[in-house]
Amino acid sequence: MTADSPVPGIVERARTAVAEFASADQQLVDNAVRAVAWSLYEPGRAAELAALAVADTGLGNVADKIIKNQRKTFGTLRDLLRTPSVGVIEEDPARGLTVYAKPVGVVAAITPSTNPAATPINKAMMAINGANAVVTAPSPAAHSTTSAAVAYAREALAAIGAPPDLIQVLPGPVQREHTHELMALADLVVATGSQNNVRASYRSGTPAIGVGAGNVPVIIDESADLGDAAAKIARSKMFDNATSCSSENSVIIVDSVYDDAIAALEAAGGHRCTPEESDRVRERLFPGGELARDLLARDFAVLADAFALSAEPSASFVLVEEPNPGPERPLTGEKLSLVLTVYRAADFDDAIDIAEQVLDVQGVGHSCGVHTADPERAHQLARRLPVVRVLVNQAHTFGNGGSFDNGLPFTLTMGCGTWAGNSISENLQAAHFLNKTHVVRTIPVDEPTEAELFGPLWDQLAD
């Protein structure tokens, strides 16, 4: 900590705001969350911050960032307004339990450059829902966008009489030392973005929630509706130029429908690389084995030029066929670009093996998907693969962080379990921002006999 560090003062103001907000009832908390949500969701604001994000970072595209700013905010608000977070939040007379929600305090929100408005506001909504304060440490490249989003949220809180210091942002230029200091002084760290930041959050000495890297493999089996699968994969892959950690990175197609599935992907906008083009993609996307920063989340035209592709005008993303995954093959991993790696599998069991090999290289714990007409196939994946989420017949980018047509809670922060060194194996949600006090009463005695508990073992040993 340096003598002139702004962090202690920021955290102290956050603690003062938490104390001022401590008497808030559920209605006031809900209104504060609505205000923060509207500060980003309002159409003009969503568009302004989307344009600023692309100008700041060069990642993604404005139209899709507008959708992200609004859709994630709207869905998260829906979830939060259905979730009690103040006072008594659970009453269980049969078990003699009453549960009270309490704030965790000051939340340090570490946020990435890929979603510099949506992620900070998403986390702020969840934090304030629990009557907490949040201080955001943004990616250096995204500071002006995040600062603008936080300024609008602060204005919205002040307008309804809530303490504006419930949400703050570290001043620019962002310094690593200030981010680490914030982690140490906060009561909870929620880290999204680089794995360096996630690991630093766990080393901070503060309770932390971090997330693992994405690298989603998706299987197309022989029973799939190929046109529907290709359309969903294409729409998902192209969204915001593949900035999402939930974007498909590999598609694994069983042999019996391989050619037809490739044709469907081409019809949906995929450019199937020739062997020579595939070599150029590998060399130029991963020069020296490292992902080329200047090609991340760029428009297809930029990639077509960089890779010298002979693409049709209708093409929108790149298909590169690989013989097998492996750590020596860089296209196995996350690409954060409009490049989709394609594998041919002998059958569904082989497809699962290939998906497991992909996840072994990168993305363990995160998620996978399957396009199939056989419901049992998803359960096969769930039993075999070390992932938190298995999405069935869905556009992965739109379904993995919550959707209006699936039951996952809306979020921009996906926990990946201990597989990825994370403390949660679910989507970040309101419950992760609460402490709980339990009132415990006596109930009728619930004590089984020894025979009821040990009987099956005794019988087995007697045989």
Long-range contacts (C-beta under 8 A, 24 or more apart in sequence): 1-181, 2-177, 5-177, 5-178, 5-181, 6-170, 6-171, 6-178, 7-170, 7-178, 7-181, 7-182, 7-185, 8-181, 8-185, 10-135, 10-168, 10-170, 10-182, 11-106, 11-135, 11-182, 11-185, 11-186, 13-165, 13-168, 14-106, 14-133, 14-134, 14-135, 14-165, 14-166, 14-168, 15-105, 15-106, 15-133, 16-163, 16-165, 17-133, 17-163, 17-164, 17-165, 17-166, 18-103, 18-105, 18-106, 18-131, 18-132, 18-133, 18-166, 20-163, 21-131, 21-133, 21-162, 21-163, 21-166, 22-103, 22-131, 24-86, 24-131, 24-162, 25-86, 25-87, 26-84, 26-85, 26-86, 26-87, 28-162, 29-85, 29-86, 29-128, 29-129, 29-131, 30-80, 30-81, 31-160, 31-162, 32-128, 32-157, 32-160, 32-162, 32-166, 33-77, 33-80, 33-81, 33-125, 33-128, 33-129, 34-77, 34-81, 35-153, 35-156, 35-157, 35-159, 35-160, 35-162, 36-121, 36-124, 36-125, 36-128, 36-153, 36-156, 36-157, 36-167, 37-73, 37-74, 37-76, 37-77, 37-121, 37-125, 38-156, 39-121, 39-149, 39-152, 39-153, 39-155, 39-156, 40-69, 40-70, 40-73, 40-117, 40-118, 40-121, 40-149, 40-152, 40-153, 41-69, 41-70, 41-73, 41-74, 41-77, 43-70, 45-152, 46-70, 48-148, 49-117, 49-145, 49-148, 49-149, 49-152, 50-117, 52-117, 52-144, 52-145, 52-148, 53-115, 53-116, 53-117, 53-142, 53-145, 56-113, 56-116, 56-141, 56-142, 56-143, 56-144, 56-145, 57-113, 57-114, 57-116, 57-139, 57-141, 57-142, 57-145, 58-297, 58-298, 59-113, 59-114, 59-241, 59-243, 59-296, 59-297, 60-114, 60-240, 60-241, 60-243, 60-297, 61-240, 61-241, 61-299, 64-239, 64-240, 64-241, 65-115, 65-117, 65-118, 65-240, 67-239, 68-115, 68-118, 68-240, 69-117, 69-118, 69-121, 72-118, 72-122, 72-401, 72-402, 72-410, 72-411, 72-412, 73-118, 73-121, 73-122, 73-125, 75-402, 75-403, 75-404, 75-410, 76-122, 76-125, 76-126, 76-402, 76-409, 76-410, 76-411, 77-125, 78-410, 79-402, 79-409, 79-410, 79-429, 79-430, 80-125, 80-126, 80-129, 80-430, 83-129, 83-429, 83-430, 83-431, 85-129, 85-130, 85-131, 85-430, 85-434, 86-131, 89-434, 89-436, 94-443, 95-443, 96-440, 96-441, 96-442, 96-443, 97-438, 97-439, 97-440, 97-441, 98-438, 98-439, 98-441, 99-436, 99-437, 99-438, 99-439, 100-436, 100-437, 100-438, 100-439, 101-130, 101-434, 101-435, 101-436, 102-434, 102-435, 102-436, 102-437, 103-130, 103-131, 103-132, 103-433, 103-434, 103-435, 104-130, 104-132, 104-187, 104-188, 104-433, 104-434, 104-435, 105-132, 105-133, 105-186, 105-187, 105-188, 106-132, 106-133, 106-134, 106-135, 106-185, 106-186, 106-187, 106-188, 107-132, 107-133, 107-134, 107-135, 107-186, 107-187, 107-188, 107-189, 107-190, 107-433, 108-134, 108-135, 108-137, 108-182, 108-183, 108-185, 108-186, 108-188, 108-189, 108-190, 108-201, 108-206, 109-134, 109-135, 109-136, 109-137, 109-190, 109-192, 110-136, 110-137, 110-179, 110-183, 110-189, 110-190, 110-191, 110-192, 110-193, 110-197, 110-198, 110-201, 111-136, 111-137, 111-138, 111-139, 111-142, 111-146, 111-192, 111-193, 112-139, 112-142, 112-192, 112-193, 112-194, 113-138, 113-139, 113-141, 113-142, 113-193, 114-193, 114-240, 114-243, 114-244, 114-245, 114-297, 114-336, 115-243, 115-412, 116-142, 116-145, 116-146, 116-149, 117-145, 117-146, 117-148, 117-149, 118-412, 119-192, 119-412, 119-413, 120-146, 120-149, 120-150, 120-169, 121-149, 121-153, 122-410, 122-411, 122-412, 122-413, 123-190, 123-192, 123-412, 123-413, 123-428, 124-150, 124-153, 124-166, 124-167, 126-428, 126-429, 126-430, 126-432, 126-433, 127-166, 127-433, 128-166, 128-167, 129-430, 129-433, 130-430, 130-433, 130-434, 132-166, 132-188, 132-433, 133-163, 133-165, 133-166, 133-167, 133-168, 134-166, 134-167, 134-168, 135-167, 135-168, 135-169, 135-170, 135-182, 135-186, 136-167, 136-168, 136-169, 136-170, 137-169, 137-170, 137-174, 137-178, 137-179, 137-182, 137-183, 138-169, 138-170, 138-174, 139-174, 139-193, 140-172, 140-173, 140-174, 143-169, 143-172, 143-173, 143-174, 144-172, 147-172, 180-204, 183-208, 188-433, 190-413, 190-428, 190-432, 192-412, 192-413, 198-421, 198-422, 199-421, 202-421, 208-423, 209-413, 209-415, 209-422, 209-423, 209-424, 209-428, 209-432, 210-421, 210-422, 210-423, 211-245, 211-413, 211-414, 211-415, 211-416, 211-420, 211-422, 211-428, 212-363, 212-364, 212-365, 212-366, 212-415, 212-416, 212-419, 212-420, 212-421, 212-422, 213-245, 213-334, 213-362, 213-363, 213-366, 213-420, 214-244, 214-245, 214-246, 214-247, 214-249, 214-334, 214-363, 214-366, 214-367, 214-414, 215-249, 215-250, 215-333, 215-334, 215-358, 215-359, 215-361, 215-362, 215-363, 215-366, 216-246, 216-247, 216-248, 216-249, 216-250, 216-363, 216-366, 216-367, 216-368, 216-369, 216-396, 216-400, 217-248, 217-249, 217-250, 217-251, 217-252, 217-354, 217-355, 217-358, 217-359, 217-363, 217-368, 217-369, 218-248, 218-250, 218-251, 218-252, 218-368, 218-369, 218-370, 218-371, 218-396, 219-251, 219-252, 219-253, 219-254, 219-345, 219-348, 219-351, 219-352, 219-355, 219-368, 219-369, 219-370, 219-371, 219-372, 219-377, 219-381, 220-251, 220-252, 220-253, 220-254, 220-257, 220-261, 220-370, 220-371, 221-254, 221-257, 221-348, 221-351, 221-370, 221-371, 221-372, 221-374, 221-377, 222-254, 222-256, 222-257, 222-348, 223-372, 223-373, 223-374, 223-377, 224-257, 224-261, 224-371, 224-372, 224-373, 224-393, 225-371, 225-373, 225-393, 226-257, 226-260, 226-261, 226-264, 227-264, 227-267, 228-371, 228-393, 229-261, 229-264, 229-371, 229-393, 230-261, 230-264, 230-265, 230-267, 230-268, 230-270, 231-268, 232-371, 232-393, 232-394, 232-395, 233-265, 233-268, 233-340, 233-371, 233-395, 233-396, 234-265, 234-268, 234-269, 234-270, 234-316, 234-317, 235-395, 235-398, 236-395, 236-396, 236-397, 236-398, 237-317, 237-338, 237-340, 237-397, 238-269, 238-316, 238-317, 238-338, 239-397, 239-398, 240-297, 241-297, 241-298, 241-299, 241-337, 241-338, 242-297, 242-317, 242-335, 242-336, 242-337, 242-338, 242-339, 243-297, 243-336, 244-397, 244-401, 245-334, 245-366, 245-414, 246-366, 246-367, 246-396, 246-397, 246-399, 246-400, 246-401, 246-414, 247-336, 247-396, 247-397, 248-340, 248-369, 248-396, 248-397, 249-333, 249-334, 249-335, 249-340, 249-341, 249-358, 249-363, 250-325, 250-332, 250-340, 250-341, 250-342, 250-343, 250-355, 250-358, 251-340, 251-341, 251-342, 251-343, 252-342, 252-343, 252-345, 252-351, 252-354, 252-355, 252-358, 253-342, 253-343, 253-344, 253-345, 253-351, 254-345, 254-346, 254-347, 254-348, 254-350, 254-351, 255-344, 255-345, 255-346, 255-347, 256-347, 258-344, 262-319, 262-342, 265-319, 265-340, 265-342, 266-319, 269-314, 269-315, 269-316, 269-317, 270-315, 270-316, 270-317, 270-318, 270-319, 270-340, 271-304, 271-309, 271-311, 271-312, 271-315, 271-317, 271-318, 271-319, 272-319, 272-321, 273-307, 273-309, 273-318, 273-319, 273-320, 273-321, 274-310, 277-307, 277-308, 277-309, 277-310, 278-320, 278-321, 280-307, 280-308, 281-307, 281-318, 281-320, 281-331, 281-339, 282-320, 282-330, 282-331, 285-330, 285-331, 285-335, 285-337, 285-339, 286-330, 286-331, 289-330, 291-330, 291-335, 291-336, 295-337, 296-336, 296-337, 297-336, 297-337, 298-337, 298-338, 300-338, 303-337, 303-338, 303-339, 324-354, 324-357, 325-354, 325-357, 325-358, 325-360, 325-361, 326-357, 326-361, 327-361, 332-357, 332-358, 332-361, 332-362, 333-361, 333-362, 333-363, 334-362, 334-363, 348-377, 348-380, 352-380, 352-381, 352-384, 352-385, 355-381, 355-385, 356-384, 356-385, 359-385, 359-386, 359-387, 364-416, 364-419, 364-420, 365-416, 365-417, 365-418, 365-419, 365-420, 365-422, 365-425, 366-414, 366-416, 366-420, 367-391, 367-396, 367-400, 367-414, 369-394, 369-396, 386-417, 386-419, 387-416, 387-419, 388-414, 388-415, 388-416, 388-417, 388-425, 388-426, 389-414, 401-427, 402-427
